[in-house]
Amino acid sequence: MDFIDQLKQFSKRVEGLRDSIQTEEATKTAIIMPFFSMLGYDVFNPQEFVPEFTADVGIKKGEKVDYAIIKDGEPVILIECKAITENLDRHDSQLFRYFGTTTAKFAILTNGIVYRFYTDLDNQNKMDDDPFFVVNILEIRENQVPELKKFSKSMFDIDSISSTAADLKYVHQFKEAFKSQLDAPSDDLVKLFLQGCYSGTKTQIVIERFRPILKKALNELISELMNDKIKTALGGSGGSVSLTETKPQEESVPTQDEKRVPAIVTTEEELEAFFIIKNLLSDVAPMGDITYKDTESYINILYKGNTRKWICRLRLTEKQKTLIIPDAEKKETKFVLTNIYDLKDYKEALTEVLNRYM
């Protein structure tokens, strides 16, 4: 079985177990140890995978990290475990203390679902504040698979991973910087783009004039690239879409509760699902007629922005992805999705709903 298939199988196992696991010990036994076993380590061999590894910190003796992976008699990876219900943000300081007292080059902090990989890129023998690699076992991305495989027993090489770690760190930082620029292009970025297309003096007034134009251009480009990717994945065709598309407004007068500012965040996964549905229905109605309205609990896919003419609803969480389709009486029928690309299997049902509104 290929490594990626092992990961997919393991991800399904974790999804099925997560609700029944409540303690740290149960998390270790049911998820974390099997994860490292999948990477090829003999988790029952104390010469290779040591539980309760002693990592004395200063004057404090007997400090122990949950596990240490041993190579040639020395620890190379320290592993600190938390319960599956724990937020890892509060626990990296403990691993930070252990790191400098051993010869280990890497450290992993995990709750069985999220695995944070650390090293010492900024200062030698001092664990970095931020991980260079983060994997959510329930949301493995294709580009993460080869990086994770480098930590398997058969491929583990300190020098190779150290080099990769530096690259991954900067890739992450570049992504964050790019996200920031997509939201609010800086003066320098606006000037850079103006160099090739604007011959006048680039005063602050000119920069302010072109800032929203550049923002629109960058976001439209991302939308076009995403649209092409989705069309390829679906093997179909469709028109262009836009990340900056205006959300339709409710036709009814908002109630007092609706006037409050909701905590609504439209995720990339929700947008991609919306684009998939637009493409699926492109041969039934103009793509511009398929819109969406996001809420705190689900994203609503609408016909011409009319909330009474909803085609489907999507609840996309880490735990479960659900498609909700209305019948002729607006009674909801729910379908559990493995991932958003399963939406293509429901084209006929979505088309039937849309035809009722046309």
Secondary structure, DSSP 8 states (H G I E B T S, - for coil): --HHHHHHHHHHHHHHHGGG--SHHHHIIIIIHHHHHHTT--TT-TTTEEEEEE--BTTB-S-EEEEEEEETTEEEEEEEE--TTS-GGGTHHHHHHHHTTSS-SEEEEESSSEEEEE--SSBTTB--SS-SEEEETTS--GGGHHHHHTTSTTT--HHHHHHHHHHHHHHHHHHHHHHHHHHS--HHHHHHHHTTT--S---HHHHHHHHHHHHHHHHHHHHHHHHHHHHHHHT-------TT------SS---TTTTS-------HHHHHHHHHHHHHTTTTS-GGGEEEEE-SS-EEEEETTEEEEEEEEEEE-SS-EEEEEE-TT--EEEEEESSGGGGGGGHHHHHHHHHHH-
